[in-house]
Amino acid sequence: MDAVRERAEAHEAAGVTPAWRERLEGRVLAPLSRTSRVYYAWIGFLLVVLAWAVATYVHQLQRGLIVTGMRDRISWGMYILTFVFVIGISHAGTLLSAILRVFKARWQLSITRMAEFITVVALMVGGLFPLIDLGRPDRVLNLIFYGRWQSPLLWDVFAVTTYLTGSTLYLYLPLVPDFALCRDRLGKEAPRWKRWFFSVAAAGWRGTPRQRKALERAMNVMMIVIIPVAVSVHTVISWIFAMTLRAPFNSTVFGAYFVAGAIFSGVAAIILLMAVLRRLLHLEEYISGTQFKSLGLVLAGMALVMVYFNLSEYVTTGYKMEAGVPFHFHDLMVSYLAPLFWFYVLGGLLAPVLIMAFPKTRNVRGVVVAAALVLVAMWIERYLIVVSGFRVPLMEYQARPYAPSLTEWSVFGGAFALFALIISVFAKVFPMVSVWEVVEHRGPEPAPEAVPERRVIPVPLPAPVPETGAAEVSES
């Protein structure tokens, strides 16, 4: 009883009134009980795009990788770079959520669910691309039964699988109290399968002090464990490149560079998802400018980190100019890939810093624009790493260009349609805001401070001149 009384007093001190909590629960649970025609049209569109992607992939299976733009001189293309990009997006979700939980940043509690979910979805979708890249996907079993422990590819399989398992568990734990809330709040108007699902998923949660203590302990363990796992995953992915005999990949900082790039693109993805769900689910009261500005500052900080890594990489390799590096630099900066490279530098690294540097653009709209630029630029950066690396000739032969074929673009579009489909279904089945965490640890947004009224002292006007009626001006 003492714990309940203390919690109630803390809620009252934070401004958590019954009316505010009722409004929060009603807004978060509303999408779970009502579905519009627009939603069904959106799901239908995504299914059509996904069906087209599956059809083109079946065509690839029948004809082989000849239907793609990849050849023997450039054997990695759209599929591998998208794998690196999507897996990178996954890192900021759980990693950012875990780090902010460790430092008890209260502003992030209303967006942790979105961040943690984007991790799981990105891992599920990104994990498909290595299979799609195989001309014979059935041979993936050879990796399982006859894989060599010396191969970074095998390390990658274990790292991604471990991260997906840990991220799913980390997503589920904070969902348990909200599952119980759905179980208790959704009435008979909700489908029977939903009520059954929430009853099972809630795992007998009643909110007792013992259950709360156990949940907090489990979450603390997971958020400490998930941080090194997340860092290791993209480090291992970077080793696949760094241990390949290609001149542009000869780097000992690829691990830290890839991890920084993953956080950079992942924060941008969270901002865009947050903006879309905030608008569609009418969550403006609980996802305010505070979250956007805070993530925008994280985005700008990571942009500066990426600037540092790029300078370090290009200055050191350019100073020595070993074999293959002059061709690589010419390709990137003045020739074949120069437009993409300079868009990445100016639009993806410098523009977000400038947007966050000025108060007029440091708002929700400015942060969303910066995030969109970063997301496009980081996909281009992955393209530059893969394509420019394989364009450097290993022998005296003519370098070949690479352009993704219609098959590759179709599969790429289908992957993001699958990404959007899973998120759209999740938003109709699960609460997208962690209600219990917002209530327990954050409360409503503090009201803006009232600007004190200035006392206006009346200034007596000079007497008018009788002839003209104009004010008499003193020469002093």
N, C-alpha and C positions, 0 to 999 in steps of 0.2 A: 504493500500500500504506500510506503514511503517513496518508492521509486516512481509509482504512478503519479503521486502528488507532485514530486519534483519535476517530472516531465511536463505535467500540466502547467506548473508555474513557469517553466522555461518557454513553453509555447506561448503563454500569455505575454511574457516579456518580449518575445520576438514578433508579436503582432499576429499570431496565428489564432484568429477568432473563428468560432464555428461557421460563421457566414463565409469567411475567406476559404476555409478548408472545403466547405460544401461546394463553393464555386470552382475550386481547383479540381476536385474529384469529378464534378459534372463535366467540366471541359475536357479533361483527359479521357474519361470513359465514354464520351459522346460518340466518337467514331466507331466504337465497338458494338454499338446497338443500332446505328442508323447508317444506311448506305444509299448513295445517290446514283442516278443514272450516269452521271459523268464518270464516276468511279468505274462502273462496268465498261463504259466505252474506253477508258484508259487501259483497263486490263485487257480488253479485246485487242487494242492496238499493239500492246506489248507482246501478246501471244502471236499475232500475225508476224511481227518482226522476228520473234524467236523461231517460228515455224520456217520462215525463209532462211534463217541462218542454219537450221538443222538440215534443210534441203541442200544448201550449198556444201555443207560439210559431208553429207552423203555422197555428193558428186565428187568431192575431193577424195573420199575413200575409194571410189570406183576408179578414178583416173590417176590418182597419186598426186604427189606434191608438184607435178608439172603444171597444175592449174594455178599455183601460187607464183609470186614473183621471185621466189628463192631459187638459186641455182648453186652449182658447186663452189663458185667463188664467193658468194654471199649466202651462206647456208642458214643464217639466223635472220629473222625479219620481224614482221608484224606480231606474230604469235609470242615470241620470246620477249620482245620489248613490252608488250602488253602484260605479260605475266609479271615482269619486274615492276611495271607501273602499278598494277592492281594490288599486288602483294605489298608494295610500298604504302598504298592508301590504307591498308589494314593496320599499319603500325601505329599511326597516330591515335586511332580509336582507343584500344585497350591501353597502350603505352601512355598516352596523354591522360586518360582517365585515372590510371594507377598513380602516376606521378602527382597529379593534382590532389588525389585522395590522400597520398602520403603527406603532402604539405597542407592538407585541410583547407583547400581553396573553396570557399562556400559558393562562389558565383557559378561554379561548373556543375552543381548538383542537378540542375534542371536539364542538362544536356548530356549527362553521362550515359543514359540509356541509348541515345542516338549514336554516341561515339563508340560504345561497346558493341552495338549491333552492326555498325558499318565494318568493324573488324571481322566479325564472323562471316558476313556476306562476301566481303572482298576475298577472304581466304577460300571460301567455297567456289567462287567464280574464277579467281586467279589460278587455283589449283587445276583447272580444266585445261589450261593452255599448253602445258608441256605435253599432255596427251594429244591435243589437237595438232601440235607441231610434229608429232610422229607420223610418218607415212604408214606405219603398221602399228596402231595403238595396242594390238594384242601382244606385242613384244614387250610391253611394260612389265609383264610377268617375269621376264628375264632379269629385270632389275631387282625384283624381289627375291627370286630363287638363286640367281647367279651374280648378284651385285658385288662389286669389289669395294671394300671399306676405304680404299685409297681414293676413291672417286668423289669429288665434291657433289656430283649429282645424287649419290646415295645420301650424303649428309643433308642435302636440301630436302629430300623426301621426309626424312625423320624430323627435321627442324619444322617444316610446315605442318606436318601431322601433329606434332607436339603442341605447336602454337595454336592450331585450330581446336584441339581438345581443351587446352587451358583457357582459351578465350571463350569457348562455349560455356564452360563451367563458371567463369567469371561473369558472364552475361546472365546466367541463370540465378546465381545467388541473390543479387539485389531484386530480382523479379518475384521472389517468393512472397514477400509481404503484399505486393501489388496483385499477385494472383489471388491471394486471400481476399483482397479488397474487391476484385471483380467477382469472386465467388459470392460475397455477401451483398454486393450492391446491384449486380445485374439481376433483374427480375425475370418473370416468365416470358417477357417479350423477347429475350435473347434465345437463340437456338439451343436445343437440348444438348447438342454435342459441345457447345461452348461451356455451358454450365458444368458438364461432366469433366471437360478438360481442365477448367480452373480448379475444380475440387481436387483432382488428382495432382495437378502441378503445385498447388499450395502446400502439399505435404503436411497437412494438419496444422498449419500455422494459425496461432491464436494471439500472437503478440505478447506472450508472457515474458517477464524479465529474463527467464532462463533461455528462452528461444532467441530473444534479442541479443543476449550476450554471446550465444553460440554463433549467430549469424555474423555479428561484428568480428568475432575471432576468425571465422572462416574467410571473410572478405579481406581482413588484414593479411592473412597468410597468402591468399591468392594474389593480392596486389603487389606484394613483395616478390613472389615467385615469377609473376608474369613479366616483370621489367627485364631481367636478364634473358628470358626466353625470347621476348620480342626483339631485343638487340641482336641476339645470336642468329635469328632467322635471316634478317637482311644482310648480316655479315656473311653468312654462308652463301647467300645468293650472289653477293659481290665476289666471292672467291671463285665461283664458276667462271667469271670473266677474268679475274686477275691471274688465275692459273692456266689460262688459255694462251697459247703461243701467238699472241698478236701484239705488235708494238704499242698501240694506244692503250692496251689493257695492262701494261707493265707498271703497276702502281701498288705501293704498299699501304696507301691510305684509302683504297677502295671501300674497305669495310666501314670506316667512320663516314666516308663520303656518301655511301648508299644509305646508311642509317639516318644521316641528317636529311638527305633528300626524301626519304620515306616519311619522316616526321613533317617535313615541309609540305609535301603534296597531301599528306593525310589531314593536316590541319585545314588546308584549303577545301578538301572534300567534306569535312565536318561542317564548315561554315556554310557551304552551299546546301547541304542536306538540311541543316538547321534552318536556313532561310526559307526553303521550300515548305518544310513541315510546319514552321511557325505561321506561314501564310495560309496554308490549306487547312490546318487544324485550329486556327485562331488561338494561338498560344502566345500572343503578344504580351500578355500580362506576366507570363512566367519566363519567357525568353525575351529579354529586353535588350536595349543597347549595351548593357553591361557585359553580357556574354560576347557580343560581336566585337566590342572594342578590346576586350581582354584577349580573345583569340586573334584579333587583328594585330595586336602588339606581339603575340607569339609568332605570328606569320612574318612580321617585319624582322624580328630577331633571328628567325631561322633563315630568312633571306640573306642577312648579313653573314651568317655562318656559311651559307652556300657560296657567297662571294669570296669568302676567305679560302674555302676549299678549291674553288676554281682557279683563283690566283696562284695558290700554292702549286696546283697541278700543272698549269700551263707555263708558269715561270720556270719551274725546275726542269721540266722536260724540254721546254724551248731553249733553255740556256745550253743544254748539252747537245741537242739536235742529233740524236742517234738515228740509225737507219730506220726509215719509215716515218719518222716524226715530221720532217719537212712536208712530205706529201699529205700527211694527216692535217697539219696546221693550214696548209693551203686549201685543202678541201673544206675545212670548217669556216675559215675566216674570210676568204676572198673568192671562193669558187663554187663548187657544186652545192654544198650545204650551207653556204654563208647566210642566205635569208633566214633559215630556221635557227641558225646559231645566234644571230644578232637579235632575233625576236626573243629567244630564250634569255639572253643577257639583259636586254633593255626592258622587255615586257614582263619577264618572270622573276628577275632579281632586283632590278632598280625601281621599277614602277611601284611594287607593293611598299617599299620603304618610303618613297615619296608620298604615296597616298596616306600612309599613317603618320607622316611627319607634319602634316598641316591639319589644324583643327577643323577647317571647313570640310575636308574630305574624310576626317576620322569619325565616320558615322556608319550606320547600318549599310546604306547603299554603297559607300566607298569600300567598306570591308568586303562586301559581296563581289564587287568588281575586281578587287585585288585577288580574291580567292579564285575567281574564274580565270584570270590571267595566269595565276600560278599553276592551276591544274592543267591548262593547255600547254604552258611552257614546260612543265615537268614531263608530260608525255613526249614532247619534242626532244627534251634532254635524253630520255631513254632511247628515242629513235636515233639521235646523234651518236650515242655510245655504241649501239649495236651496228648501225649501218656504216658509220665512218670507221669503226674498228675493223670491219670485214672488208672494206674497200681498199685498205692498204695492201698492195701486192706482196705476196710472200716470195714470188719469183719474178723473172722478167716477163711479165704478161700485162696486157692492157686492163686497167681497172674497169669494172663494169658498174653501171648504175643499178639502183634497186628502186622499184616502185611496187607497193602492194597491189595485188590484183583484186578484181571484183569479189572473188571468193574470200580473200582475206578481209576485205572491208565488211563483207556480209557477216562473217563470223564475229568480227570485232563489234559490229552493231548488235548482233544477237547476244553477245556476252553482256553488254550494258543494258540491253532489254531485260535479260535475266536478272541482272543486278537490281534494276528498278522494279521488276515484278516481285522479287522476294521482299523488298522494302515495302512496297505497296500492300502486299498481303499481311506482312508483319504489323503494319500500322492499323490494320483493321482487326487484328486478333489480340495484340498486346498493347498495353499502355506505353506511349512513347515518352512519357515523362515519369521519372521515379517519384511517385507521389509521397511515399513514406519518407524518403530522404529529404525532399524539399520541405516537408512539414517538420521533420525532426531536427534538421541541421541548418536550415536556411530561413524559412519563413518568407513572407512577402517582401517585395523590393522596398527598400526604405524610400519614404517620400522625399522628393527633392526639397532642399532647404529653402525656406521662404526668404525672399529677398526683402530686407527691411526697407520700409518706405522712407524716402528722403524727405526731410522737413524743408519745405519751400519757404524761404523768407521773402516776403513781398518787398519789392524795390520801388520806392516812390518815383513816379515819372515827373520830369520837369514840367513846369507850367508852360502851356502853349503861348506863342507870341500872338498878341491880339490881331495883328494885321493879316497873318497868313494861316494861323492855326497850327503851324509846324512846331515841333519840339525845340526848345531853346538849348543849344549845344554849347557847353563850356569850352573855352580854348585851352584850359588847363587840362 
